[in-house]
Amino acid sequence: MTFTTRFAPSPTGPLHLGHAYSALLAQDMAAMAGGKFLLRIEDIDISRSRSEWEQQIYDDLRWLGLSWPEPVLRQSERLPRYRAALDQLTAMGLTYPCRCNRRDIEAAVGAPQEGVPQFGPDGRIYPGTCRSRPMTDAGPNDVIRLNMGKALAATPLRSFIETGKTYEGLHPLDPDQLRQAVGDIILVRRGMGSAYHLSVVVDDADQAISHVVRGEDLFEATQIHVLLQALLGLPTPTYHHHHLIRDDQGKRLAKRDDARAIAKYRAEGVTAQEIRAMVGLGHASPAPSSG
């Protein structure tokens, strides 16, 4: 199998040094393996995505020396594909509509119990208020959730290989962890047609991604993705979760950190090679295949 990886930003703000590190590292790894580097635009959140931010993504990455095959996959153009995956899970009896908002969930959770996880990779762990609702009851104001208990009973659990230094090794999925510390994840958000966990799994499979290179803040979400891959009959890539680029106070960078924006460095006359040095990558590797 050809080594194929991707960089998948959302066009909701400027790319910063953390994005530069992730994209350059992915391209370097693909180049070293004689593989492919792809760009994906994760614009499933139409309310926050902006065309000007998408164009700046292209401009910033090209300035950094990256290249990729065209056309670029854009999630906003793939809603029927995500719907087909959701229908597959629904046919298995694994989904249900949920009308709860954040306030409802907080009220249902009540006082935190000592030693019981309250938050997981999908945010606040859902208490299951709507779990008995049938999909025939779904309306436009509902999100669609995965019934984690039924999902765990529906497929043999897989393992995944991690090559990043922090978590390197083989990681079998833990049903107790998924049930208690992840819970009933959202597959489709209100007004979006999908949600991150479902769309990223479908996209990685459709693009034949063999190696997922991304920040270690997404490591805990990998168990969700591997479970969905098993349920949908999709391959599981190898994962590489890299360290995060942080500010002087040790906080990870966010898109609101305009002082670290790639475009700002460009405007100040910083070179792409200097950006590589800033994020600790040194000299560029030969460009990977874009075919």
C-alpha positions as CSV (number, residue, x, y, z in Angstrom):
1,M,0.0,0.0,0.0
2,T,1.3,3.5,-0.9
3,F,2.0,5.7,2.1
4,T,-0.8,8.3,1.9
5,T,-1.4,11.0,4.5
6,R,-3.3,14.2,4.6
7,F,-3.6,17.6,6.2
8,A,-7.2,18.6,7.0
9,P,-7.7,22.1,8.2
10,S,-11.0,23.9,8.8
11,P,-11.5,27.3,7.0
12,T,-12.6,29.0,10.2
13,G,-9.6,31.2,10.9
14,P,-5.9,31.7,10.1
15,L,-3.5,28.9,10.1
16,H,-0.8,29.2,12.9
17,L,2.6,27.7,13.7
18,G,0.9,24.5,15.0
19,H,-0.8,24.0,11.6
20,A,2.5,24.6,9.8
21,Y,4.2,22.0,11.9
22,S,1.5,19.4,11.3
23,A,1.3,20.0,7.6
24,L,5.1,20.0,7.1
25,L,5.6,16.9,9.2
26,A,2.9,15.1,7.2
27,Q,4.5,16.1,3.9
28,D,8.0,15.1,5.2
29,M,6.8,11.7,6.3
30,A,5.2,11.1,3.0
31,A,8.3,12.2,1.1
32,M,10.5,9.9,3.2
33,A,8.2,7.0,2.4
34,G,7.9,7.8,-1.3
35,G,4.2,8.4,-0.7
36,K,1.5,10.9,-1.2
37,F,0.5,14.1,0.7
38,L,-3.2,15.2,0.3
39,L,-5.0,18.4,1.4
40,R,-8.6,18.1,2.6
41,I,-10.8,21.1,3.6
42,E,-13.0,20.2,6.5
43,D,-15.7,22.8,6.0
44,I,-18.6,20.7,7.3
45,D,-19.5,23.6,9.7
46,I,-20.9,25.8,7.0
47,S,-22.0,28.5,9.5
48,R,-18.3,29.2,10.5
49,S,-16.4,28.4,7.3
50,R,-15.4,31.3,5.1
51,S,-14.2,31.3,1.5
52,E,-11.5,33.8,2.4
53,W,-10.0,31.6,5.1
54,E,-10.0,28.7,2.6
55,Q,-8.1,30.7,0.1
56,Q,-5.6,31.7,2.8
57,I,-5.1,28.1,3.6
58,Y,-4.0,27.5,0.0
59,D,-1.8,30.6,0.0
60,D,-0.1,29.8,3.3
61,L,0.6,26.2,2.5
62,R,2.0,26.9,-1.0
63,W,4.2,29.6,0.6
64,L,5.5,26.9,3.0
65,G,6.5,24.8,0.0
66,L,3.7,22.2,0.1
67,S,1.9,20.8,-2.9
68,W,-1.0,18.4,-3.3
69,P,-3.1,16.8,-6.1
70,E,-6.2,18.6,-7.3
71,P,-9.1,18.7,-6.9
72,V,-9.0,19.1,-3.1
73,L,-11.7,17.2,-1.2
74,R,-14.1,19.5,0.5
75,Q,-16.5,18.1,3.1
76,S,-19.3,20.5,2.2
77,E,-19.6,18.6,-1.2
78,R,-19.9,15.2,0.4
79,L,-23.1,15.3,2.5
80,P,-24.7,12.4,0.5
81,R,-21.7,10.2,1.3
82,Y,-21.9,10.9,5.0
83,R,-25.7,10.3,4.9
84,A,-25.0,6.9,3.4
85,A,-22.7,6.0,6.2
86,L,-25.2,7.2,8.8
87,D,-27.9,5.1,7.1
88,Q,-25.7,2.1,7.3
89,L,-25.3,2.6,11.1
90,T,-29.1,3.2,11.4
91,A,-29.9,0.0,9.6
92,M,-27.8,-1.8,12.2
93,G,-30.0,-0.2,14.9
94,L,-27.2,1.8,16.4
95,T,-28.4,5.4,16.1
96,Y,-31.0,7.6,17.8
97,P,-32.1,11.3,17.6
98,C,-31.4,13.6,20.5
99,R,-33.1,16.9,21.3
100,C,-31.0,17.8,24.4
101,N,-29.1,21.1,24.4
102,R,-26.1,21.8,26.7
103,R,-28.3,23.0,29.5
104,D,-30.5,19.9,29.4
105,I,-27.4,17.7,29.5
106,E,-25.9,19.6,32.5
107,A,-29.2,19.3,34.4
108,A,-29.4,15.6,33.6
109,V,-25.9,14.9,34.7
110,G,-26.4,16.6,38.1
111,A,-23.7,16.8,40.7
112,P,-20.5,15.1,39.6
113,Q,-19.6,11.8,41.2
114,E,-16.1,11.4,42.4
115,G,-14.1,9.1,40.2
116,V,-16.7,9.1,37.4
117,P,-15.5,10.6,34.1
118,Q,-17.4,13.8,33.2
119,F,-15.8,14.7,29.9
120,G,-14.4,12.6,27.0
121,P,-13.1,13.3,23.5
122,D,-16.6,14.3,22.4
123,G,-17.1,16.7,25.2
124,R,-19.5,16.2,28.1
125,I,-20.3,12.5,28.4
126,Y,-24.0,12.2,27.4
127,P,-26.3,10.7,30.1
128,G,-28.5,8.9,27.6
129,T,-31.7,10.9,28.1
130,C,-33.0,10.4,24.5
131,R,-31.6,6.9,24.0
132,S,-35.0,5.3,23.7
133,R,-36.2,7.6,20.9
134,P,-36.5,5.9,17.5
135,M,-35.0,7.3,14.3
136,T,-38.5,7.7,12.9
137,D,-38.9,10.5,15.5
138,A,-35.9,12.5,14.2
139,G,-36.6,16.1,13.4
140,P,-34.5,19.1,12.1
141,N,-33.6,20.3,15.6
142,D,-32.2,16.9,16.6
143,V,-28.6,15.7,16.6
144,I,-28.0,12.0,15.8
145,R,-26.1,9.9,18.3
146,L,-24.4,6.5,18.3
147,N,-25.7,4.1,20.9
148,M,-22.3,3.1,22.3
149,G,-23.6,0.1,24.2
150,K,-25.2,-1.4,21.1
151,A,-22.3,-0.4,18.9
152,L,-19.8,-2.3,21.1
153,A,-22.0,-5.4,20.9
154,A,-22.3,-5.2,17.1
155,T,-18.7,-5.7,16.0
156,P,-15.5,-7.4,17.1
157,L,-13.2,-4.7,18.6
158,R,-10.1,-3.7,16.7
159,S,-6.7,-2.4,17.7
160,F,-4.7,0.4,16.1
161,I,-1.0,1.1,15.7
162,E,0.4,4.4,16.9
163,T,3.9,5.5,15.8
164,G,4.0,8.9,17.6
165,K,6.6,8.9,20.5
166,T,4.1,9.7,23.3
167,Y,1.7,6.8,22.6
168,E,3.8,4.5,20.5
169,G,2.6,0.9,20.3
170,L,-0.4,-1.3,19.7
171,H,-3.7,0.0,21.3
172,P,-6.6,-2.4,21.6
173,L,-10.0,-0.8,22.0
174,D,-11.3,-0.9,25.6
175,P,-15.1,-1.4,25.7
176,D,-15.3,-0.1,29.3
177,Q,-13.3,3.0,28.3
178,L,-15.6,3.6,25.3
179,R,-18.8,3.0,27.4
180,Q,-17.8,5.0,30.5
181,A,-15.4,7.7,29.3
182,V,-16.7,8.4,25.8
183,G,-20.4,7.5,25.7
184,D,-23.0,8.1,23.0
185,I,-21.1,10.4,20.5
186,I,-22.7,12.7,18.1
187,L,-22.7,11.5,14.5
188,V,-24.7,14.4,13.0
189,R,-24.9,17.9,14.4
190,R,-27.8,20.3,14.0
191,G,-27.8,21.9,10.6
192,M,-24.6,20.3,9.5
193,G,-25.4,17.0,7.8
194,S,-22.6,15.2,9.7
195,A,-20.1,15.7,12.5
196,Y,-16.3,15.4,12.8
197,H,-16.1,11.7,13.9
198,L,-18.3,10.4,11.1
199,S,-16.9,12.5,8.3
200,V,-13.3,12.0,9.1
201,V,-13.6,8.2,9.1
202,V,-15.5,8.2,5.8
203,D,-13.0,10.7,4.2
204,D,-9.9,8.8,5.4
205,A,-11.3,5.6,3.9
206,D,-12.4,7.2,0.6
207,Q,-9.0,8.8,0.2
208,A,-7.1,5.6,1.0
209,I,-5.3,7.3,3.8
210,S,-2.7,4.8,5.2
211,H,-1.2,7.0,7.8
212,V,-3.1,9.7,9.8
213,V,-0.7,12.4,11.0
214,R,-2.2,14.9,13.5
215,G,-1.8,16.5,16.9
216,E,-1.8,14.5,20.1
217,D,-4.9,16.4,21.3
218,L,-6.8,14.0,19.0
219,F,-5.3,10.8,20.4
220,E,-8.3,10.0,22.7
221,A,-10.7,10.5,19.7
222,T,-8.9,7.7,17.8
223,Q,-10.7,5.0,19.7
224,I,-14.0,6.5,18.4
225,H,-12.7,6.5,14.8
226,V,-11.4,2.9,15.0
227,L,-14.8,1.7,16.4
228,L,-16.6,3.5,13.5
229,Q,-14.2,2.0,11.0
230,A,-15.1,-1.5,12.3
231,L,-18.8,-0.8,12.3
232,L,-18.7,0.5,8.7
233,G,-16.3,-2.1,7.4
234,L,-13.6,0.4,6.7
235,P,-9.8,-0.1,7.0
236,T,-8.0,1.3,10.0
237,P,-4.9,3.5,9.1
238,T,-1.7,3.7,11.2
239,Y,-1.8,6.8,13.4
240,H,0.9,9.2,14.3
241,H,0.0,11.8,16.9
242,H,2.7,14.5,17.2
243,H,3.4,16.9,20.0
244,L,1.7,20.3,19.9
245,I,3.3,23.7,19.3
246,R,2.7,25.8,22.4
247,D,3.0,29.5,23.3
248,D,5.4,30.9,25.9
249,Q,3.0,30.0,28.7
250,G,2.7,26.4,27.6
251,K,-0.8,26.7,26.1
252,R,-1.5,25.1,22.8
253,L,-2.0,27.5,19.9
254,A,-5.5,28.3,18.7
255,K,-6.8,30.2,15.6
256,R,-7.4,33.2,17.8
257,D,-3.6,33.4,18.4
258,D,-3.2,35.8,15.4
259,A,0.3,36.7,16.7
260,R,1.4,33.2,15.6
261,A,-0.5,33.2,12.3
262,I,1.5,32.1,9.3
263,A,0.2,35.1,7.2
264,K,1.6,37.5,9.8
265,Y,5.0,35.9,9.6
266,R,4.8,36.1,5.8
267,A,3.9,39.8,6.0
268,E,6.8,40.5,8.3
269,G,9.3,38.9,5.8
270,V,10.0,35.7,7.6
271,T,11.0,32.9,5.2
272,A,9.4,29.5,4.9
273,Q,12.7,27.9,5.9
274,E,12.7,30.0,9.1
275,I,9.2,28.7,9.9
276,R,10.5,25.2,9.6
277,A,13.3,26.1,12.0
278,M,10.8,27.7,14.5
279,V,8.8,24.5,14.7
280,G,11.9,22.3,14.9
281,L,11.8,20.6,11.5
282,G,15.0,21.9,10.0
283,H,15.6,21.4,6.2
284,A,12.8,20.3,3.9
285,S,12.5,16.8,2.5
286,P,12.0,16.2,-1.2
287,A,8.4,16.8,-2.2
288,P,6.2,13.6,-2.1
289,S,4.1,12.5,-5.1
290,S,1.1,14.6,-5.9
291,G,-0.3,12.1,-8.4
